[in-house]
Amino acid sequence: MSDDGKRPPRDHGPRGGSKAESLREWLRTATYYAEEFYSARYRATIARARRDEDDLFMLLVFSEMMGVPNPASYYTMELQPLLMERFHDWHRRMGMERSPLEHFRCC
Amino acid sequence: MSAIVVLLLGLAGMAAGYFIYSRFIAERIFKLDPDFRTPAHELEDGIDYVPTNKFILWGHHFTSVAGAAPIVGPAVAVIWGWLPAFLWVIFGTIFFAGVHDAGAIWASVRNKGRSIGALTGDVVGNRARNVFMIVIFLVLLMVNAVFAVVISNLLVANPSSVVPVWGAIIVALIIGQLIYRRRINLLTVSIIGVVALYALIGIGPTVPIELPESVAGLPANSQWIILLFLYAGIASLLPVWMLLQPRDYINGLQLFIGLGLVYAAILISNPTIVAPAINTAVPEGTPSMLPLLFVTIACGAISGFHGLVSSGTTSKQINREPDVRFVGYFGAVGEGSLALAAILATTAGFATLGEWRELYSAFGQGGVNAFVEGGAAIVASGTGLSEAIAVTLLTVMAVLFAGTTMDTGIRLQRYIMQEWGTMYNIPALKSVPVATVVAVATCVALAFGAGGADGTGGMLIWPLFGTTNQLLAGLTLLVITVMLVRLARPMWFTLLPLAFLLTMTVFALLVQLRTFYEAGDWFLLVLDIVILVAAVMVLLECVGVLRKHFQEQRAAS
């Protein structure tokens, strides 16, 4: 979904100029507006719910490091580098100004 | 008087308001700047702050603010005749609502997208912020109670609408599943949803459902109220994508279709307005038009509720600052046109004046039922639909509006309860189920206390809701005025509406206080006093903050 807020995405391919082409174009625009109209109002709520789920996942992945035993740590360990980018935002959201892990510094 | 003439006059007035007055306000007073970096860009996070196309934003803003209130208010207020309601809606939209709505978005955009509640604290003071919280709570409480009474009355009066009204919830649930689980193209789903909804409306009259006259001593109205709150309580706990989102979407589509249908039917059938321009023979017990008119029609002329939407979500999605004019002011125009349709339906949809007077037999009677009956007569003669289907159609339109507002209202009230739980350290209130039960219980209590368990109380509480709503608008206008004063810009365009609103609100509260006292209605009397205290506090805040400013100015010069 385009977030530029300006206009719906347009087809930049060659223009046939035929009726079918312009109808398809119109349908594309209509779908874009319908989708935006459907999702825009609840985007924030749903994104927040998703972030909550992601936060729980982060906790699972990093639990062992914080002294919470995790039977799946053998597997979650592999995920840690992938989540590194989101780690800083996460620990700040959880109310920890600094990284809680001694050997895992991000700030 | 021909309805088309009134319709065109009204639309022309609002169009002039948009093209002339709003341009003046946007360019000279708010000085909207295309180069200003809006919060949607500055703080873009893909969650709250998302730059959004102005037409889509307008659609959301309009459907969020347009509920059942712009139908109910005018439908009650035409008891004084159509002309006062018409003039207040048109001039209210042009000089009050448009400026208020656009102003609330502008104030928020200029303050990093913060809500008016938070701005009240910063711009006016902490005391004003506390008043603001109380007023919001009262508005939500009343909106839920009032709409439950409205819906239950409609369901009892029009049993043919029961199937489509509850069926619409199932349609919404299915649409939600189709979109999120099956990922079916939204355009297809929308068509299926709208067709299903209208099919339900079509079969509604063949399967009317009436609740038993009395269950455990409760009449049908009260049973519906309880069922409605049970539903709203459960709905407020479901994830938004499951019910609220598809329901809102279908409602939005339905709003545009319904509004278009009513306007088209008026243009085709050109009904005559049978109600008097100014009703000189109002039923006994009807309060004086001045000041009650100005609180009976809140939404449609000016409504504080809009400020919450404007500053809560809309302002965070404004792409360019000049969009404020289109989204805010034109949103108010949209709402005004809905109120205008309600006025025409309730005054032109009847064959004779006698028929109209029969429906408006007392203050608070008539109301939405008049909208349904009158509107149905117009739609039926304009489009050729059968009367029964037209009645069902308009009932469903009104109920769905009120219903979605209740869904959101209960949810918001739960948030407030949970916040109070955290603030005053009441662990029980923090839990979602407890907070929901408390929120629902307070609303049920108010609905029964004010509406009467048998539904006879009718819409007595409606003007009280209006006063609270106007107070909220007053607080928002105060914030905008103070901001303008600090920027050394003309303040009269917001200060005069503010003064007018507060005068009418306090006046109306005093008039109602006397009515409730004489009727021995202690419940509403106490509620009235609470709102009156809030109103006086707002008034004092206004005087205080402006006086302080002028003193400082004098000292500086």
Interface residues (C-beta under 8 A of the other chain):
Chain A: D3 D4 G5 K6 R7 P8 L27 A30 T31 Y33 A34 E35 E36 F37 Y38 S39 A40 R41 Y42 R43 A44 T45 I46 A47 R48 A49 R51
Chain B: A40 G46 I47 D48 V50 P51 T52 N53 F55 I56 L57 G59 H60 S64 I179 N185 L186 L187 S190 P239 V240 W241 L244 Q245 D248 Y249 G252 T313 Q317 N319
